[in-house]
Amino acid sequence: MLFLYSDGFQDQFGGENKTKFLSKRFRKVLIEGSDLPTEKQETRIEKIFMDWKQNQPQIDDVIVMGIRV
């Protein structure tokens, strides 16, 4: 999978301590789900984002695009 994405996901505040998601954690999410079918990856990534964000306001645009090569 080849992923293109904005910085919105990594910059989102949330979790227990209301901290940023950060790029290292985001890369891990993409790598761990890369063998799943595309539709399941989409659902998984969206769920992880919403679970992280909880009731925090979304602070930026969030774009994640995956292309299977």
mmCIF file as gemmi writes it, N, C-alpha and C atoms, coordinates in Angstrom:
data_model
loop_
_atom_site.group_PDB
_atom_site.id
_atom_site.type_symbol
_atom_site.label_atom_id
_atom_site.label_alt_id
_atom_site.label_comp_id
_atom_site.label_asym_id
_atom_site.label_entity_id
_atom_site.label_seq_id
_atom_site.pdbx_PDB_ins_code
_atom_site.Cartn_x
_atom_site.Cartn_y
_atom_site.Cartn_z
_atom_site.occupancy
_atom_site.B_iso_or_equiv
_atom_site.pdbx_formal_charge
_atom_site.auth_seq_id
_atom_site.auth_asym_id
_atom_site.pdbx_PDB_model_num
ATOM 1 N N . MET Axp A 1 ? 0.853 -1.186 0 1 0 ? 1 A 1
ATOM 2 C CA . MET Axp A 1 ? 0 0 0 1 0 ? 1 A 1
ATOM 3 C C . MET Axp A 1 ? 0.89 1.237 0 1 0 ? 1 A 1
ATOM 4 N N . LEU Axp A 2 ? 0.431 2.212 -0.753 1 0 ? 2 A 1
ATOM 5 C CA . LEU Axp A 2 ? 1.055 3.525 -0.777 1 0 ? 2 A 1
ATOM 6 C C . LEU Axp A 2 ? 0.041 4.481 -0.158 1 0 ? 2 A 1
ATOM 7 N N . PHE Axp A 3 ? 0.453 5.22 0.862 1 0 ? 3 A 1
ATOM 8 C CA . PHE Axp A 3 ? -0.457 6.132 1.543 1 0 ? 3 A 1
ATOM 9 C C . PHE Axp A 3 ? -0.03 7.579 1.342 1 0 ? 3 A 1
ATOM 10 N N . LEU Axp A 4 ? -1.01 8.418 1.076 1 0 ? 4 A 1
ATOM 11 C CA . LEU Axp A 4 ? -0.834 9.865 1.048 1 0 ? 4 A 1
ATOM 12 C C . LEU Axp A 4 ? -1.768 10.418 2.109 1 0 ? 4 A 1
ATOM 13 N N . TYR Axp A 5 ? -1.298 11.388 2.878 1 0 ? 5 A 1
ATOM 14 C CA . TYR Axp A 5 ? -2.134 11.889 3.969 1 0 ? 5 A 1
ATOM 15 C C . TYR Axp A 5 ? -1.713 13.286 4.386 1 0 ? 5 A 1
ATOM 16 N N . SER Axp A 6 ? -2.656 13.99 4.968 1 0 ? 6 A 1
ATOM 17 C CA . SER Axp A 6 ? -2.374 15.301 5.536 1 0 ? 6 A 1
ATOM 18 C C . SER Axp A 6 ? -1.848 15.112 6.96 1 0 ? 6 A 1
ATOM 19 N N . ASP Axp A 7 ? -1.466 16.197 7.581 1 0 ? 7 A 1
ATOM 20 C CA . ASP Axp A 7 ? -0.942 16.105 8.949 1 0 ? 7 A 1
ATOM 21 C C . ASP Axp A 7 ? -2.046 16.154 10.005 1 0 ? 7 A 1
ATOM 22 N N . GLY Axp A 8 ? -3.296 16.226 9.582 1 0 ? 8 A 1
ATOM 23 C CA . GLY Axp A 8 ? -4.407 16.384 10.52 1 0 ? 8 A 1
ATOM 24 C C . GLY Axp A 8 ? -4.566 15.238 11.5 1 0 ? 8 A 1
ATOM 25 N N . PHE Axp A 9 ? -4.36 14.002 11.045 1 0 ? 9 A 1
ATOM 26 C CA . PHE Axp A 9 ? -4.51 12.833 11.917 1 0 ? 9 A 1
ATOM 27 C C . PHE Axp A 9 ? -3.461 12.881 13.029 1 0 ? 9 A 1
ATOM 28 N N . GLN Axp A 10 ? -2.213 13.095 12.659 1 0 ? 10 A 1
ATOM 29 C CA . GLN Axp A 10 ? -1.122 13.1 13.636 1 0 ? 10 A 1
ATOM 30 C C . GLN Axp A 10 ? -1.215 14.252 14.627 1 0 ? 10 A 1
ATOM 31 N N . ASP Axp A 11 ? -1.78 15.367 14.184 1 0 ? 11 A 1
ATOM 32 C CA . ASP Axp A 11 ? -1.864 16.558 15.041 1 0 ? 11 A 1
ATOM 33 C C . ASP Axp A 11 ? -3.087 16.577 15.945 1 0 ? 11 A 1
ATOM 34 N N . GLN Axp A 12 ? -3.984 15.59 15.788 1 0 ? 12 A 1
ATOM 35 C CA . GLN Axp A 12 ? -5.228 15.582 16.564 1 0 ? 12 A 1
ATOM 36 C C . GLN Axp A 12 ? -4.967 15.275 18.032 1 0 ? 12 A 1
ATOM 37 N N . PHE Axp A 13 ? -5.534 16.083 18.902 1 0 ? 13 A 1
ATOM 38 C CA . PHE Axp A 13 ? -5.448 15.848 20.34 1 0 ? 13 A 1
ATOM 39 C C . PHE Axp A 13 ? -6.481 14.814 20.756 1 0 ? 13 A 1
ATOM 40 N N . GLY Axp A 14 ? -6.13 13.995 21.738 1 0 ? 14 A 1
ATOM 41 C CA . GLY Axp A 14 ? -7.064 13 22.244 1 0 ? 14 A 1
ATOM 42 C C . GLY Axp A 14 ? -6.362 12.024 23.168 1 0 ? 14 A 1
ATOM 43 N N . GLY Axp A 15 ? -6.95 10.846 23.3 1 0 ? 15 A 1
ATOM 44 C CA . GLY Axp A 15 ? -6.403 9.836 24.2 1 0 ? 15 A 1
ATOM 45 C C . GLY Axp A 15 ? -6.605 10.22 25.656 1 0 ? 15 A 1
ATOM 46 N N . GLU Axp A 16 ? -6.035 9.419 26.527 1 0 ? 16 A 1
ATOM 47 C CA . GLU Axp A 16 ? -6.196 9.647 27.974 1 0 ? 16 A 1
ATOM 48 C C . GLU Axp A 16 ? -5.671 11.005 28.421 1 0 ? 16 A 1
ATOM 49 N N . ASN Axp A 17 ? -4.524 11.412 27.86 1 0 ? 17 A 1
ATOM 50 C CA . ASN Axp A 17 ? -3.864 12.63 28.33 1 0 ? 17 A 1
ATOM 51 C C . ASN Axp A 17 ? -4.091 13.835 27.429 1 0 ? 17 A 1
ATOM 52 N N . LYS Axp A 18 ? -5.012 13.706 26.456 1 0 ? 18 A 1
ATOM 53 C CA . LYS Axp A 18 ? -5.322 14.799 25.527 1 0 ? 18 A 1
ATOM 54 C C . LYS Axp A 18 ? -4.07 15.307 24.824 1 0 ? 18 A 1
ATOM 55 N N . THR Axp A 19 ? -3.227 14.364 24.347 1 0 ? 19 A 1
ATOM 56 C CA . THR Axp A 19 ? -2.007 14.689 23.622 1 0 ? 19 A 1
ATOM 57 C C . THR Axp A 19 ? -2.209 14.451 22.133 1 0 ? 19 A 1
ATOM 58 N N . LYS Axp A 20 ? -1.236 14.845 21.325 1 0 ? 20 A 1
ATOM 59 C CA . LYS Axp A 20 ? -1.305 14.623 19.88 1 0 ? 20 A 1
ATOM 60 C C . LYS Axp A 20 ? -1.104 13.143 19.573 1 0 ? 20 A 1
ATOM 61 N N . PHE Axp A 21 ? -1.677 12.696 18.463 1 0 ? 21 A 1
ATOM 62 C CA . PHE Axp A 21 ? -1.555 11.303 18.036 1 0 ? 21 A 1
ATOM 63 C C . PHE Axp A 21 ? -0.111 11.01 17.615 1 0 ? 21 A 1
ATOM 64 N N . LEU Axp A 22 ? 0.507 11.912 16.913 1 0 ? 22 A 1
ATOM 65 C CA . LEU Axp A 22 ? 1.901 11.877 16.468 1 0 ? 22 A 1
ATOM 66 C C . LEU Axp A 22 ? 2.146 10.91 15.309 1 0 ? 22 A 1
ATOM 67 N N . SER Axp A 23 ? 3.17 11.21 14.533 1 0 ? 23 A 1
ATOM 68 C CA . SER Axp A 23 ? 3.448 10.475 13.293 1 0 ? 23 A 1
ATOM 69 C C . SER Axp A 23 ? 3.926 9.041 13.536 1 0 ? 23 A 1
ATOM 70 N N . LYS Axp A 24 ? 4.678 8.79 14.585 1 0 ? 24 A 1
ATOM 71 C CA . LYS Axp A 24 ? 5.161 7.435 14.853 1 0 ? 24 A 1
ATOM 72 C C . LYS Axp A 24 ? 3.982 6.476 15.085 1 0 ? 24 A 1
ATOM 73 N N . ARG Axp A 25 ? 3.02 6.888 15.871 1 0 ? 25 A 1
ATOM 74 C CA . ARG Axp A 25 ? 1.833 6.073 16.142 1 0 ? 25 A 1
ATOM 75 C C . ARG Axp A 25 ? 1.005 5.904 14.865 1 0 ? 25 A 1
ATOM 76 N N . PHE Axp A 26 ? 0.895 6.974 14.068 1 0 ? 26 A 1
ATOM 77 C CA . PHE Axp A 26 ? 0.122 6.918 12.832 1 0 ? 26 A 1
ATOM 78 C C . PHE Axp A 26 ? 0.75 5.932 11.841 1 0 ? 26 A 1
ATOM 79 N N . ARG Axp A 27 ? 2.061 5.979 11.675 1 0 ? 27 A 1
ATOM 80 C CA . ARG Axp A 27 ? 2.743 5.024 10.782 1 0 ? 27 A 1
ATOM 81 C C . ARG Axp A 27 ? 2.501 3.594 11.237 1 0 ? 27 A 1
ATOM 82 N N . LYS Axp A 28 ? 2.518 3.357 12.544 1 0 ? 28 A 1
ATOM 83 C CA . LYS Axp A 28 ? 2.259 2.024 13.078 1 0 ? 28 A 1
ATOM 84 C C . LYS Axp A 28 ? 0.849 1.556 12.705 1 0 ? 28 A 1
ATOM 85 N N . VAL Axp A 29 ? -0.13 2.442 12.796 1 0 ? 29 A 1
ATOM 86 C CA . VAL Axp A 29 ? -1.515 2.12 12.417 1 0 ? 29 A 1
ATOM 87 C C . VAL Axp A 29 ? -1.561 1.698 10.948 1 0 ? 29 A 1
ATOM 88 N N . LEU Axp A 30 ? -0.899 2.467 10.081 1 0 ? 30 A 1
ATOM 89 C CA . LEU Axp A 30 ? -0.915 2.152 8.648 1 0 ? 30 A 1
ATOM 90 C C . LEU Axp A 30 ? -0.22 0.83 8.354 1 0 ? 30 A 1
ATOM 91 N N . ILE Axp A 31 ? 0.916 0.597 8.964 1 0 ? 31 A 1
ATOM 92 C CA . ILE Axp A 31 ? 1.674 -0.632 8.719 1 0 ? 31 A 1
ATOM 93 C C . ILE Axp A 31 ? 0.912 -1.853 9.224 1 0 ? 31 A 1
ATOM 94 N N . GLU Axp A 32 ? 0.362 -1.769 10.421 1 0 ? 32 A 1
ATOM 95 C CA . GLU Axp A 32 ? -0.339 -2.926 11.002 1 0 ? 32 A 1
ATOM 96 C C . GLU Axp A 32 ? -1.587 -3.316 10.225 1 0 ? 32 A 1
ATOM 97 N N . GLY Axp A 33 ? -2.209 -2.378 9.549 1 0 ? 33 A 1
ATOM 98 C CA . GLY Axp A 33 ? -3.424 -2.694 8.809 1 0 ? 33 A 1
ATOM 99 C C . GLY Axp A 33 ? -3.225 -2.851 7.314 1 0 ? 33 A 1
ATOM 100 N N . SER Axp A 34 ? -1.993 -2.746 6.846 1 0 ? 34 A 1
ATOM 101 C CA . SER Axp A 34 ? -1.742 -2.712 5.405 1 0 ? 34 A 1
ATOM 102 C C . SER Axp A 34 ? -2.087 -4.004 4.674 1 0 ? 34 A 1
ATOM 103 N N . ASP Axp A 35 ? -2.175 -5.123 5.374 1 0 ? 35 A 1
ATOM 104 C CA . ASP Axp A 35 ? -2.511 -6.383 4.716 1 0 ? 35 A 1
ATOM 105 C C . ASP Axp A 35 ? -4.025 -6.623 4.651 1 0 ? 35 A 1
ATOM 106 N N . LEU Axp A 36 ? -4.811 -5.755 5.267 1 0 ? 36 A 1
ATOM 107 C CA . LEU Axp A 36 ? -6.27 -5.885 5.246 1 0 ? 36 A 1
ATOM 108 C C . LEU Axp A 36 ? -6.821 -5.407 3.902 1 0 ? 36 A 1
ATOM 109 N N . PRO Axp A 37 ? -8.012 -5.875 3.53 1 0 ? 37 A 1
ATOM 110 C CA . PRO Axp A 37 ? -8.667 -5.315 2.341 1 0 ? 37 A 1
ATOM 111 C C . PRO Axp A 37 ? -8.87 -3.806 2.522 1 0 ? 37 A 1
ATOM 112 N N . THR Axp A 38 ? -8.887 -3.093 1.43 1 0 ? 38 A 1
ATOM 113 C CA . THR Axp A 38 ? -8.959 -1.63 1.471 1 0 ? 38 A 1
ATOM 114 C C . THR Axp A 38 ? -10.14 -1.124 2.289 1 0 ? 38 A 1
ATOM 115 N N . GLU Axp A 39 ? -11.313 -1.731 2.13 1 0 ? 39 A 1
ATOM 116 C CA . GLU Axp A 39 ? -12.499 -1.277 2.852 1 0 ? 39 A 1
ATOM 117 C C . GLU Axp A 39 ? -12.327 -1.439 4.362 1 0 ? 39 A 1
ATOM 118 N N . LYS Axp A 40 ? -11.693 -2.527 4.774 1 0 ? 40 A 1
ATOM 119 C CA . LYS Axp A 40 ? -11.472 -2.755 6.211 1 0 ? 40 A 1
ATOM 120 C C . LYS Axp A 40 ? -10.435 -1.78 6.757 1 0 ? 40 A 1
ATOM 121 N N . GLN Axp A 41 ? -9.449 -1.439 5.936 1 0 ? 41 A 1
ATOM 122 C CA . GLN Axp A 41 ? -8.467 -0.444 6.37 1 0 ? 41 A 1
ATOM 123 C C . GLN Axp A 41 ? -9.151 0.892 6.622 1 0 ? 41 A 1
ATOM 124 N N . GLU Axp A 42 ? -10.037 1.279 5.716 1 0 ? 42 A 1
ATOM 125 C CA . GLU Axp A 42 ? -10.751 2.545 5.865 1 0 ? 42 A 1
ATOM 126 C C . GLU Axp A 42 ? -11.541 2.568 7.17 1 0 ? 42 A 1
ATOM 127 N N . THR Axp A 43 ? -12.285 1.507 7.423 1 0 ? 43 A 1
ATOM 128 C CA . THR Axp A 43 ? -13.087 1.412 8.646 1 0 ? 43 A 1
ATOM 129 C C . THR Axp A 43 ? -12.193 1.445 9.876 1 0 ? 43 A 1
ATOM 130 N N . ARG Axp A 44 ? -11.098 0.71 9.837 1 0 ? 44 A 1
ATOM 131 C CA . ARG Axp A 44 ? -10.161 0.628 10.97 1 0 ? 44 A 1
ATOM 132 C C . ARG Axp A 44 ? -9.545 1.991 11.273 1 0 ? 44 A 1
ATOM 133 N N . ILE Axp A 45 ? -9.061 2.679 10.233 1 0 ? 45 A 1
ATOM 134 C CA . ILE Axp A 45 ? -8.42 3.978 10.417 1 0 ? 45 A 1
ATOM 135 C C . ILE Axp A 45 ? -9.41 4.998 10.971 1 0 ? 45 A 1
ATOM 136 N N . GLU Axp A 46 ? -10.622 4.998 10.437 1 0 ? 46 A 1
ATOM 137 C CA . GLU Axp A 46 ? -11.638 5.929 10.926 1 0 ? 46 A 1
ATOM 138 C C . GLU Axp A 46 ? -11.99 5.65 12.39 1 0 ? 46 A 1
ATOM 139 N N . LYS Axp A 47 ? -12.119 4.386 12.753 1 0 ? 47 A 1
ATOM 140 C CA . LYS Axp A 47 ? -12.443 4.021 14.143 1 0 ? 47 A 1
ATOM 141 C C . LYS Axp A 47 ? -11.313 4.441 15.092 1 0 ? 47 A 1
ATOM 142 N N . ILE Axp A 48 ? -10.073 4.197 14.691 1 0 ? 48 A 1
ATOM 143 C CA . ILE Axp A 48 ? -8.935 4.589 15.528 1 0 ? 48 A 1
ATOM 144 C C . ILE Axp A 48 ? -8.936 6.1 15.743 1 0 ? 48 A 1
ATOM 145 N N . PHE Axp A 49 ? -9.218 6.851 14.666 1 0 ? 49 A 1
ATOM 146 C CA . PHE Axp A 49 ? -9.242 8.309 14.787 1 0 ? 49 A 1
ATOM 147 C C . PHE Axp A 49 ? -10.349 8.767 15.741 1 0 ? 49 A 1
ATOM 148 N N . MET Axp A 50 ? -11.542 8.241 15.554 1 0 ? 50 A 1
ATOM 149 C CA . MET Axp A 50 ? -12.674 8.656 16.39 1 0 ? 50 A 1
ATOM 150 C C . MET Axp A 50 ? -12.469 8.237 17.852 1 0 ? 50 A 1
ATOM 151 N N . ASP Axp A 51 ? -11.921 7.049 18.07 1 0 ? 51 A 1
ATOM 152 C CA . ASP Axp A 51 ? -11.631 6.598 19.435 1 0 ? 51 A 1
ATOM 153 C C . ASP Axp A 51 ? -10.581 7.494 20.092 1 0 ? 51 A 1
ATOM 154 N N . TRP Axp A 52 ? -9.595 7.94 19.312 1 0 ? 52 A 1
ATOM 155 C CA . TRP Axp A 52 ? -8.542 8.808 19.848 1 0 ? 52 A 1
ATOM 156 C C . TRP Axp A 52 ? -9.108 10.195 20.158 1 0 ? 52 A 1
ATOM 157 N N . LYS Axp A 53 ? -9.854 10.744 19.217 1 0 ? 53 A 1
ATOM 158 C CA . LYS Axp A 53 ? -10.385 12.106 19.336 1 0 ? 53 A 1
ATOM 159 C C . LYS Axp A 53 ? -11.381 12.23 20.48 1 0 ? 53 A 1
ATOM 160 N N . GLN Axp A 54 ? -12.161 11.194 20.712 1 0 ? 54 A 1
ATOM 161 C CA . GLN Axp A 54 ? -13.212 11.195 21.729 1 0 ? 54 A 1
ATOM 162 C C . GLN Axp A 54 ? -14.082 12.431 21.571 1 0 ? 54 A 1
ATOM 163 N N . ASN Axp A 55 ? -14.162 13.266 22.565 1 0 ? 55 A 1
ATOM 164 C CA . ASN Axp A 55 ? -15.015 14.457 22.493 1 0 ? 55 A 1
ATOM 165 C C . ASN Axp A 55 ? -14.224 15.728 22.218 1 0 ? 55 A 1
ATOM 166 N N . GLN Axp A 56 ? -12.955 15.58 21.848 1 0 ? 56 A 1
ATOM 167 C CA . GLN Axp A 56 ? -12.126 16.744 21.517 1 0 ? 56 A 1
ATOM 168 C C . GLN Axp A 56 ? -12.555 17.295 20.156 1 0 ? 56 A 1
ATOM 169 N N . PRO Axp A 57 ? -12.496 18.607 19.969 1 0 ? 57 A 1
ATOM 170 C CA . PRO Axp A 57 ? -12.83 19.16 18.652 1 0 ? 57 A 1
ATOM 171 C C . PRO Axp A 57 ? -11.766 18.773 17.633 1 0 ? 57 A 1
ATOM 172 N N . GLN Axp A 58 ? -12.193 18.543 16.401 1 0 ? 58 A 1
ATOM 173 C CA . GLN Axp A 58 ? -11.234 18.252 15.337 1 0 ? 58 A 1
ATOM 174 C C . GLN Axp A 58 ? -10.542 19.552 14.987 1 0 ? 58 A 1
ATOM 175 N N . ILE Axp A 59 ? -9.198 19.568 15.008 1 0 ? 59 A 1
ATOM 176 C CA . ILE Axp A 59 ? -8.471 20.821 14.869 1 0 ? 59 A 1
ATOM 177 C C . ILE Axp A 59 ? -7.979 21.093 13.453 1 0 ? 59 A 1
ATOM 178 N N . ASP Axp A 60 ? -8.063 20.114 12.57 1 0 ? 60 A 1
ATOM 179 C CA . ASP Axp A 60 ? -7.52 20.282 11.227 1 0 ? 60 A 1
ATOM 180 C C . ASP Axp A 60 ? -8.243 19.32 10.283 1 0 ? 60 A 1
ATOM 181 N N . ASP Axp A 61 ? -8.013 19.517 8.976 1 0 ? 61 A 1
ATOM 182 C CA . ASP Axp A 61 ? -8.565 18.565 8.023 1 0 ? 61 A 1
ATOM 183 C C . ASP Axp A 61 ? -7.811 17.244 8.163 1 0 ? 61 A 1
ATOM 184 N N . VAL Axp A 62 ? -8.491 16.145 7.89 1 0 ? 62 A 1
ATOM 185 C CA . VAL Axp A 62 ? -7.879 14.815 7.975 1 0 ? 62 A 1
ATOM 186 C C . VAL Axp A 62 ? -8.134 14.104 6.661 1 0 ? 62 A 1
ATOM 187 N N . ILE Axp A 63 ? -7.059 13.848 5.929 1 0 ? 63 A 1
ATOM 188 C CA . ILE Axp A 63 ? -7.162 13.139 4.649 1 0 ? 63 A 1
ATOM 189 C C . ILE Axp A 63 ? -6.176 11.985 4.683 1 0 ? 63 A 1
ATOM 190 N N . VAL Axp A 64 ? -6.684 10.778 4.402 1 0 ? 64 A 1
ATOM 191 C CA . VAL Axp A 64 ? -5.833 9.596 4.277 1 0 ? 64 A 1
ATOM 192 C C . VAL Axp A 64 ? -6.27 8.881 2.998 1 0 ? 64 A 1
ATOM 193 N N . MET Axp A 65 ? -5.335 8.693 2.086 1 0 ? 65 A 1
ATOM 194 C CA . MET Axp A 65 ? -5.633 8.018 0.828 1 0 ? 65 A 1
ATOM 195 C C . MET Axp A 65 ? -4.651 6.874 0.651 1 0 ? 65 A 1
ATOM 196 N N . GLY Axp A 66 ? -5.167 5.686 0.416 1 0 ? 66 A 1
ATOM 197 C CA . GLY Axp A 66 ? -4.322 4.524 0.209 1 0 ? 66 A 1
ATOM 198 C C . GLY Axp A 66 ? -4.484 3.969 -1.19 1 0 ? 66 A 1
ATOM 199 N N . ILE Axp A 67 ? -3.365 3.581 -1.805 1 0 ? 67 A 1
ATOM 200 C CA . ILE Axp A 67 ? -3.379 2.998 -3.133 1 0 ? 67 A 1
ATOM 201 C C . ILE Axp A 67 ? -2.617 1.679 -3.064 1 0 ? 67 A 1
ATOM 202 N N . ARG Axp A 68 ? -3.294 0.611 -3.448 1 0 ? 68 A 1
ATOM 203 C CA . ARG Axp A 68 ? -2.63 -0.689 -3.455 1 0 ? 68 A 1
ATOM 204 C C . ARG Axp A 68 ? -1.868 -0.847 -4.764 1 0 ? 68 A 1
ATOM 205 N N . VAL Axp A 69 ? -0.58 -1.132 -4.651 1 0 ? 69 A 1
ATOM 206 C CA . VAL Axp A 69 ? 0.262 -1.321 -5.853 1 0 ? 69 A 1
ATOM 207 C C . VAL Axp A 69 ? 0.715 -2.761 -5.977 1 0 ? 69 A 1
